[in-house]
């Protein structure tokens, strides 16, 4: 059985578009994965630490043979391969890959949290997710991506590129 996962991709250092495209390419080439859909690229306002350049973000839907932990580990490997280095929380980064949803699972341990704990609070995730899968249901909240986006009161700026 093929698992379905949604992954958020973002970059705000260096060649942001190229960084995102490189991560998508590496994700697609990972044995046992295939990209099913991908959103447009969006220029997005930083969240948390605001004294940094805007991000380029997108969301991809993949089919994967990997379990959630293995997939998460591969996402971290891709981040390293594209050039990510640890800085500080919400700081600038060459690439950021977040596992948003994995099937309809709800799971949490010290490494992996599914669904992503801030998925429903982030326009930079919900806008591209709604572009490719607006009726996808958040397994913890029981609301579609479209409903969650409509519920955001104070969304950060998200501009299609």
N, CA, C and O of each residue as an XYZ file, in Angstrom:
644
protein
N       0.843     -1.192      0.000
C       0.000      0.000      0.000
C       0.883      1.248      0.000
O       1.856      1.343      0.748
N       0.524      2.180     -0.840
C       1.260      3.437     -0.908
C       0.694      4.422      0.113
O      -0.519      4.602      0.217
N       1.583      5.046      0.850
C       1.203      6.082      1.799
C       1.172      7.423      1.080
O       1.877      7.623      0.091
N       0.356      8.336      1.582
C       0.274      9.683      1.013
C       0.713     10.678      2.081
O       0.240     10.645      3.217
N       1.624     11.558      1.693
C       2.130     12.565      2.621
C       2.144     13.921      1.939
O       2.307     14.022      0.723
N       1.972     14.959      2.740
C       2.093     16.341      2.280
C       3.290     16.951      2.982
O       3.445     16.827      4.197
N       4.139     17.615      2.196
C       5.369     18.191      2.720
C       5.438     19.657      2.335
O       5.238     20.018      1.175
N       5.722     20.497      3.320
C       5.930     21.922      3.096
C       7.418     22.141      2.858
O       8.269     21.584      3.551
N       7.710     22.977      1.846
C       9.103     23.272      1.492
C       9.270     24.784      1.502
O       8.443     25.507      0.947
N      10.343     25.266      2.134
C      10.578     26.703      2.186
C      12.055     27.040      2.220
O      12.881     26.245      2.669
N      12.376     28.249      1.730
C      13.751     28.736      1.721
C      13.744     30.251      1.777
O      12.891     30.891      1.162
N      14.704     30.845      2.524
C      14.865     32.303      2.468
C      16.328     32.736      2.453
O      16.645     33.881      2.777
N      17.211     31.824      2.080
C      18.631     32.155      1.922
C      19.124     31.667      0.565
O      18.693     30.624      0.073
N      20.029     32.431     -0.031
C      20.610     32.022     -1.303
C      19.598     32.084     -2.429
O      18.712     32.939     -2.428
N      19.725     31.181     -3.390
C      18.798     31.093     -4.513
C      17.576     30.302     -4.043
O      17.521     29.079     -4.174
N      16.621     31.013     -3.506
C      15.478     30.385     -2.831
C      14.695     29.440     -3.743
O      14.334     28.333     -3.344
N      14.440     29.891     -4.970
C      13.682     29.049     -5.906
C      14.466     27.782     -6.212
O      13.918     26.680     -6.188
N      15.744     27.945     -6.497
C      16.585     26.784     -6.806
C      16.657     25.833     -5.613
O      16.629     24.616     -5.799
N      16.749     26.355     -4.406
C      16.780     25.507     -3.216
C      15.515     24.660     -3.107
O      15.583     23.463     -2.829
N      14.364     25.287     -3.327
C      13.088     24.559     -3.261
C      13.008     23.512     -4.370
O      12.603     22.376     -4.125
N      13.394     23.896     -5.591
C      13.359     22.960     -6.714
C      14.306     21.784     -6.470
O      13.972     20.645     -6.796
N      15.471     22.047     -5.907
C      16.430     20.985     -5.601
C      15.843     20.010     -4.586
O      15.998     18.797     -4.725
N      15.173     20.536     -3.568
C      14.558     19.666     -2.561
C      13.456     18.807     -3.181
O      13.346     17.622     -2.870
N      12.644     19.397     -4.054
C      11.573     18.630     -4.717
C      12.181     17.539     -5.586
O      11.707     16.403     -5.583
N      13.230     17.879     -6.328
C      13.901     16.911     -7.193
C      14.470     15.758     -6.372
O      14.322     14.595     -6.747
N      15.114     16.074     -5.262
C      15.683     15.025     -4.404
C      14.584     14.152     -3.791
O      14.750     12.940     -3.650
N      13.475     14.772     -3.433
C      12.340     14.032     -2.888
C      11.778     13.071     -3.927
O      11.461     11.924     -3.614
N      11.654     13.544     -5.168
C      11.117     12.716     -6.250
C      12.053     11.557     -6.595
O      11.592     10.488     -6.997
N      13.362     11.763     -6.441
C      14.340     10.729     -6.787
C      14.574      9.726     -5.664
O      15.245      8.714     -5.867
N      14.033      9.995     -4.492
C      14.188      9.071     -3.369
C      13.432      7.780     -3.683
O      12.228      7.805     -3.940
N      14.134      6.672     -3.662
C      13.518      5.385     -3.987
C      12.276      5.162     -3.127
O      12.311      5.332     -1.909
N      11.190      4.783     -3.774
C       9.944      4.530     -3.057
C       9.039      5.748     -2.960
O       7.963      5.678     -2.365
N       9.469      6.873     -3.545
C       8.658      8.102     -3.538
C       8.258      8.482     -4.946
O       8.957      8.168     -5.909
N       7.140      9.155     -5.059
C       6.775      9.821     -6.310
C       5.962     11.053     -5.970
O       5.092     11.027     -5.099
N       6.260     12.124     -6.670
C       5.521     13.372     -6.462
C       4.202     13.258     -7.206
O       4.183     13.052     -8.420
N       3.108     13.391     -6.484
C       1.773     13.291     -7.072
C       1.261     14.656     -7.529
O       0.638     14.775     -8.584
N       1.530     15.675     -6.731
C       1.118     17.045     -7.045
C       2.079     17.994     -6.364
O       2.698     17.666     -5.352
N       2.189     19.180     -6.942
C       2.973     20.225     -6.284
C       2.292     21.551     -6.529
O       1.715     21.795     -7.588
N       2.375     22.400     -5.523
C       1.751     23.718     -5.635
C       2.661     24.659     -6.419
O       3.800     24.328     -6.748
N       2.132     25.819     -6.702
C       2.952     26.912     -7.210
C       3.905     27.334     -6.108
O       3.777     26.912     -4.959
N       4.860     28.172     -6.474
C       5.740     28.781     -5.487
C       5.086     30.063     -4.992
O       4.435     30.777     -5.756
N       5.265     30.344     -3.717
C       4.693     31.531     -3.091
C       5.785     32.313     -2.373
O       6.678     31.730     -1.759
N       5.706     33.620     -2.455
C       6.578     34.506     -1.683
C       5.828     34.775     -0.387
O       4.687     35.236     -0.412
N       6.469     34.488      0.754
C       5.753     34.537      2.026
C       6.526     35.306      3.094
O       7.753     35.254      3.184
N       5.760     36.006      3.878
C       6.303     36.799      4.982
C       6.833     35.879      6.078
O       6.199     34.869      6.383
N       7.986     36.204      6.679
C       8.486     35.352      7.766
C       7.564     35.394      8.992
O       6.906     36.398      9.265
N       7.539     34.286      9.707
C       6.743     34.146     10.926
C       7.698     33.924     12.088
O       8.734     33.278     11.933
N       7.355     34.449     13.226
C       8.216     34.288     14.397
C       9.269     35.377     14.427
O       9.023     36.471     14.934
N      10.428     35.086     13.892
C      11.515     36.065     13.795
C      11.336     36.826     12.481
O      11.545     36.264     11.406
N      10.954     38.084     12.564
C      10.588     38.856     11.374
C      11.754     39.592     10.708
O      11.622     40.041      9.569
N      12.883     39.722     11.393
C      14.029     40.482     10.858
C      14.859     39.609      9.922
O      16.043     39.368     10.160
N      14.218     39.141      8.857
C      14.883     38.304      7.867
C      14.155     38.439      6.536
O      13.049     38.976      6.474
N      14.775     37.956      5.491
C      14.205     38.026      4.155
C      12.942     37.166      4.074
O      12.773     36.221      4.845
N      12.058     37.506      3.132
C      10.857     36.706      2.901
C      11.243     35.336      2.357
O      12.328     35.154      1.804
N      10.346     34.387      2.521
C      10.562     33.016      2.088
C       9.945     32.760      0.720
O       9.086     33.508      0.253
N      10.403     31.690      0.096
C       9.696     31.046     -1.007
C       9.196     29.734     -0.434
O       9.973     28.969      0.139
N       7.895     29.463     -0.585
C       7.290     28.255     -0.035
C       6.438     27.548     -1.077
O       5.948     28.162     -2.025
N       6.273     26.250     -0.881
C       5.340     25.447     -1.673
C       4.985     24.210     -0.854
O       5.553     23.965      0.210
N       4.040     23.443     -1.369
C       3.657     22.172     -0.752
C       3.634     21.114     -1.847
O       3.172     21.363     -2.960
N       4.141     19.927     -1.513
C       4.056     18.797     -2.431
C       3.290     17.658     -1.772
O       3.355     17.446     -0.562
N       2.567     16.937     -2.613
C       1.877     15.718     -2.195
C       2.656     14.569     -2.808
O       2.887     14.537     -4.017
N       3.056     13.636     -1.976
C       3.821     12.500     -2.482
C       3.132     11.186     -2.147
O       2.381     11.079     -1.178
N       3.410     10.201     -2.972
C       3.122      8.818     -2.648
C       4.433      8.226     -2.187
O       5.461      8.433     -2.830
N       4.422      7.494     -1.088
C       5.682      6.970     -0.541
C       5.511      5.569      0.023
O       4.478      5.222      0.595
N       6.542      4.793     -0.154
C       6.594      3.464      0.457
C       7.146      3.535      1.876
O       7.074      2.562      2.627
N       7.702      4.702      2.241
C       8.346      4.874      3.535
C       7.321      5.081      4.654
O       6.270      5.685      4.439
N       7.631      4.583      5.827
C       6.842      4.894      7.013
C       7.127      6.333      7.431
O       8.066      6.952      6.932
N       6.333      6.857      8.329
C       6.455      8.265      8.724
C       7.833      8.588      9.297
O       8.409      9.615      8.938
N       8.374      7.756     10.164
C       9.694      8.026     10.756
C      10.796      7.999      9.707
O      11.670      8.866      9.696
N      10.756      7.008      8.830
C      11.773      6.910      7.777
C      11.670      8.110      6.840
O      12.688      8.681      6.450
N      10.462      8.488      6.481
C      10.277      9.649      5.606
C      10.810     10.908      6.278
O      11.516     11.696      5.649
N      10.481     11.099      7.542
C      10.975     12.257      8.295
C      12.503     12.291      8.275
O      13.102     13.346      8.065
N      13.125     11.148      8.492
C      14.582     11.056      8.482
C      15.140     11.429      7.103
O      16.150     12.126      7.008
N      14.489     10.970      6.051
C      14.919     11.322      4.690
C      14.751     12.819      4.425
O      15.568     13.409      3.719
N      13.717     13.436      4.972
C      13.533     14.885      4.813
C      14.702     15.632      5.449
O      15.209     16.599      4.879
N      15.127     15.185      6.625
C      16.274     15.822      7.286
C      17.556     15.624      6.469
O      18.392     16.525      6.399
N      17.712     14.443      5.852
C      18.872     14.197      4.986
C      18.864     15.127      3.775
O      19.909     15.646      3.382
N      17.696     15.336      3.186
C      17.573     16.242      2.036
C      17.925     17.666      2.456
O      18.624     18.373      1.730
N      17.442     18.092      3.630
C      17.800     19.427      4.124
C      19.320     19.591      4.192
O      19.860     20.601      3.741
N      19.997     18.606      4.752
C      21.460     18.675      4.858
C      22.109     18.711      3.478
O      23.051     19.471      3.255
N      21.613     17.897      2.558
C      22.187     17.830      1.211
C      22.023     19.151      0.456
O      22.885     19.521     -0.341
N      20.920     19.859      0.706
C      20.679     21.138      0.037
C      21.457     22.262      0.723
O      21.624     23.338      0.148
N      21.931     22.023      1.947
C      22.793     23.001      2.602
C      22.276     23.607      3.888
O      22.819     24.608      4.356
N      21.244     23.028      4.470
C      20.723     23.584      5.718
C      21.708     23.396      6.860
O      22.314     22.337      7.022
N      21.847     24.452      7.642
C      22.629     24.392      8.866
C      21.752     24.912      9.988
O      20.974     25.846      9.796
N      21.877     24.311     11.146
C      21.075     24.734     12.295
C      21.454     26.150     12.714
O      22.634     26.473     12.850
N      20.445     26.986     12.916
C      20.680     28.338     13.438
C      19.864     28.478     14.705
O      20.187     27.868     15.724
N      18.820     29.269     14.654
C      17.951     29.435     15.816
C      16.506     29.301     15.358
O      16.205     29.409     14.169
N      15.620     29.063     16.317
C      14.215     28.822     16.000
C      13.642     29.959     15.164
O      13.781     31.134     15.505
N      13.002     29.592     14.073
C      12.353     30.496     13.126
C      13.343     31.417     12.416
O      12.945     32.413     11.813
N      14.632     31.084     12.487
C      15.651     31.893     11.826
C      15.742     31.583     10.344
O      15.053     30.695      9.841
N      16.603     32.325      9.645
C      16.779     32.112      8.219
C      17.312     30.708      7.928
O      18.032     30.121      8.736
N      16.944     30.185      6.757
C      17.401     28.848      6.399
C      17.460     28.664      4.889
O      16.650     29.214      4.143
N      18.428     27.886      4.469
C      18.581     27.560      3.055
C      17.389     26.728      2.600
O      16.866     26.931      1.504
N      16.963     25.796      3.437
C      15.831     24.926      3.092
C      15.170     24.432      4.375
O      15.825     24.240      5.399
N      13.874     24.235      4.292
C      13.114     23.691      5.416
C      12.074     22.756      4.834
O      11.272     23.157      3.990
N      12.085     21.514      5.280
C      11.105     20.517      4.844
C      10.325     20.069      6.071
O      10.903     19.559      7.031
N       9.014     20.260      6.037
C       8.165     19.857      7.154
C       7.152     18.824      6.697
O       6.447     19.027      5.709
N       7.084     17.719      7.416
C       6.075     16.695      7.176
C       4.770     17.201      7.780
O       4.618     17.248      9.001
N       3.829     17.578      6.915
C       2.564     18.167      7.370
C       1.548     17.102      7.741
O       0.999     17.109      8.843
N       1.303     16.192      6.816
C       0.295     15.149      6.983
C       0.856     13.848      6.437
O       1.631     13.840      5.480
N       0.454     12.755      7.055
C       0.863     11.431      6.609
C      -0.369     10.543      6.704
O      -0.817     10.196      7.797
N      -0.912     10.178      5.538
C      -2.203      9.491      5.468
C      -3.210     10.292      6.305
O      -3.301     11.512      6.165
N      -3.946      9.625      7.152
C      -4.844     10.332      8.083
C      -4.371     10.117      9.518
O      -5.153     10.197     10.465
N      -3.081      9.846      9.656
C      -2.496      9.505     10.954
C      -2.436     10.695     11.906
O      -2.329     11.852     11.499
N      -2.509     10.361     13.175
C      -2.223     11.293     14.274
C      -1.192     10.587     15.133
O      -1.423      9.488     15.636
N      -0.047     11.241     15.292
C       1.051     10.595     15.995
C       1.987     11.655     16.542
O       2.176     12.707     15.930
N       2.569     11.375     17.690
C       3.528     12.321     18.250
C       4.542     11.580     19.106
O       4.186     10.779     19.971
N       5.822     11.867     18.845
C       6.896     11.434     19.731
C       7.942     12.545     19.743
O       7.659     13.649     19.278
N       9.126     12.287     20.255
C      10.125     13.353     20.390
C      10.618     13.883     19.043
O      11.116     15.007     18.979
N      10.492     13.105     17.967
C      10.972     13.515     16.649
C       9.858     13.927     15.687
O       9.972     14.940     14.996
N       8.815     13.166     15.647
C       7.781     13.325     14.620
C       6.444     13.677     15.257
O       6.007     13.042     16.217
N       5.804     14.707     14.699
C       4.440     15.055     15.107
C       3.586     15.138     13.846
O       3.866     15.921     12.938
N       2.546     14.320     13.809
C       1.641     14.272     12.669
C       0.220     14.408     13.197
O      -0.170     13.658     14.092
N      -0.562     15.340     12.670
C      -0.177     16.364     11.706
C       0.791     17.375     12.325
O       0.944     17.450     13.544
N       1.435     18.148     11.455
C       2.371     19.165     11.938
C       1.631     20.055     12.937
O       0.514     20.486     12.649
N       2.220     20.343     14.104
C       1.494     21.032     15.173
C       1.043     22.462     14.849
O       0.133     22.969     15.506
N       1.642     23.117     13.871
C       1.219     24.486     13.543
C       0.626     24.610     12.144
O       0.425     25.715     11.641
N       0.354     23.487     11.533
C      -0.223     23.466     10.184
C      -1.433     24.383     10.063
O      -1.535     25.151      9.106
N      -2.330     24.312     11.002
C      -3.595     25.051     10.934
C      -3.450     26.540     11.230
O      -4.413     27.295     11.091
N      -2.256     26.970     11.637
C      -2.022     28.376     11.993
C      -1.248     29.135     10.928
O      -1.032     30.338     11.078
N      -0.827     28.479      9.862
C       0.132     29.059      8.921
C      -0.434     29.210      7.518
O      -0.656     28.219      6.822
N      -0.666     30.441      7.108
C      -1.129     30.690      5.741
C      -0.092     30.245      4.726
O      -0.452     29.792      3.640
N       1.211     30.367      5.060
C       2.236     29.970      4.099
C       2.216     28.477      3.815
O       2.809     28.030      2.832
N       1.544     27.694      4.657
C       1.327     26.275      4.422
C      -0.064     26.039      3.836
O      -0.213     25.282      2.877
N      -1.069     26.673      4.402
C      -2.443     26.417      3.984
C      -2.763     26.915      2.576
O      -3.520     26.263      1.856
N      -2.206     28.051      2.169
C      -2.499     28.559      0.820
C      -2.010     27.570     -0.242
O      -2.798     27.178     -1.102
N      -0.726     27.147     -0.215
C      -0.320     26.170     -1.233
C      -0.989     24.803     -1.060
O      -1.234     24.114     -2.051
N      -1.287     24.398      0.179
C      -2.008     23.143      0.390
C      -3.391     23.218     -0.246
O      -3.840     22.262     -0.877
N      -4.063     24.352     -0.080
C      -5.390     24.516     -0.680
C      -5.338     24.525     -2.208
O      -6.297     24.126     -2.868
N      -4.228     24.974     -2.759
C      -4.092     24.965     -4.217
C      -4.141     23.539     -4.759
O      -4.748     23.296     -5.802
N      -3.511     22.596     -4.065
C      -3.429     21.226     -4.592
C      -4.397     20.240     -3.937
O      -4.703     19.201     -4.521
N      -4.880     20.551     -2.736
C      -5.740     19.591     -2.019
C      -6.642     20.308     -1.018
O      -6.523     20.081      0.186
N      -7.543     21.172     -1.495
C      -8.361     21.979     -0.578
C      -9.299     21.179      0.325
O      -9.690     21.657      1.390
N      -9.656     19.981     -0.088
C     -10.589     19.175      0.703
C      -9.888     18.183      1.624
O     -10.545     17.366      2.270
N      -8.571     18.247      1.688
C      -7.828     17.390      2.614
C      -8.212     17.746      4.041
O      -8.209     18.916      4.423
N      -8.540     16.734      4.818
C      -9.013     16.943      6.187
C      -7.863     16.826      7.179
O      -7.078     15.879      7.134
N      -7.777     17.801      8.072
C      -6.817     17.758      9.186
C      -7.324     16.690     10.146
O      -8.409     16.843     10.706
N      -6.567     15.610     10.353
C      -7.080     14.495     11.155
C      -7.340     14.827     12.619
O      -8.146     14.151     13.260
N      -6.695     15.828     13.157
C      -6.926     16.181     14.549
C      -8.079     17.143     14.744
O      -8.754     17.116     15.773
N      -8.308     18.006     13.741
C      -9.328     19.047     13.871
C     -10.609     18.739     13.100
O     -11.645     19.356     13.344
N     -10.542     17.791     12.176
C     -11.721     17.410     11.410
C     -12.193     18.472     10.434
O     -13.348     18.441     10.010
N     -11.342     19.402     10.069
C     -11.697     20.473      9.134
C     -10.827     20.368      7.895
O      -9.687     19.907      7.961
N     -11.374     20.799      6.760
C     -10.592     20.764      5.529
C      -9.550     21.878      5.527
O      -9.645     22.835      6.296
N      -8.569     21.740      4.664
C      -7.555     22.784      4.511
C      -8.225     24.108      4.174
O      -7.839     25.154      4.696
N      -9.226     24.065      3.306
C      -9.953     25.288      2.929
C     -10.620     25.926      4.150
O     -10.550     27.142      4.330
N     -11.269     25.107      4.990
C     -11.910     25.626      6.208
C     -10.886     26.251      7.144
O     -11.125     27.312      7.722
N      -9.748     25.590      7.289
C      -8.705     26.105      8.184
C      -8.167     27.441      7.682
O      -7.928     28.348      8.478
N      -7.976     27.571      6.376
C      -7.493     28.827      5.812
C      -8.513     29.937      6.039
O      -8.141     31.059      6.381
N      -9.783     29.636      5.853
C     -10.846     30.633      6.064
C     -10.919     31.082      7.522
O     -11.376     32.189      7.804
N     -10.474     30.237      8.448
C     -10.555     30.546      9.874
C      -9.400     31.415     10.371
O      -9.462     31.946     11.480
N      -8.349     31.568      9.565
C      -7.205     32.373     10.013
C      -7.613     33.828     10.155
O      -8.149     34.422      9.219
N      -7.361     34.400     11.322
C      -7.699     35.796     11.570
C      -6.614     36.735     11.088
O      -6.888     37.724     10.408
N      -5.387     36.421     11.443
C      -4.283     37.335     11.193
C      -3.204     36.609     10.412
O      -2.131     36.311     10.935
N      -3.508     36.328      9.146
C      -2.580     35.555      8.329
C      -1.428     36.420      7.825
O      -1.607     37.597      7.511
N      -0.250     35.818      7.754
C       0.895     36.488      7.167
C       0.668     36.625      5.659
O      -0.179     35.939      5.087
N       1.421     37.503      5.034
C       1.285     37.745      3.600
C       1.797     36.547      2.808
O       2.872     36.017      3.089
N       1.017     36.127      1.817
C       1.376     35.022      0.936
C       1.029     35.458     -0.487
O      -0.135     35.707     -0.799
N       2.055     35.550     -1.353
C       1.855     36.041     -2.723
C       2.321     34.980     -3.712
O       3.458     34.514     -3.637
N       1.441     34.599     -4.643
C       1.810     33.638     -5.671
C       2.883     34.245     -6.553
O       2.795     35.415     -6.927
N       3.906     33.452     -6.891
C       4.999     33.947     -7.733
C       4.702     33.690     -9.204
O       5.509     34.037    -10.067
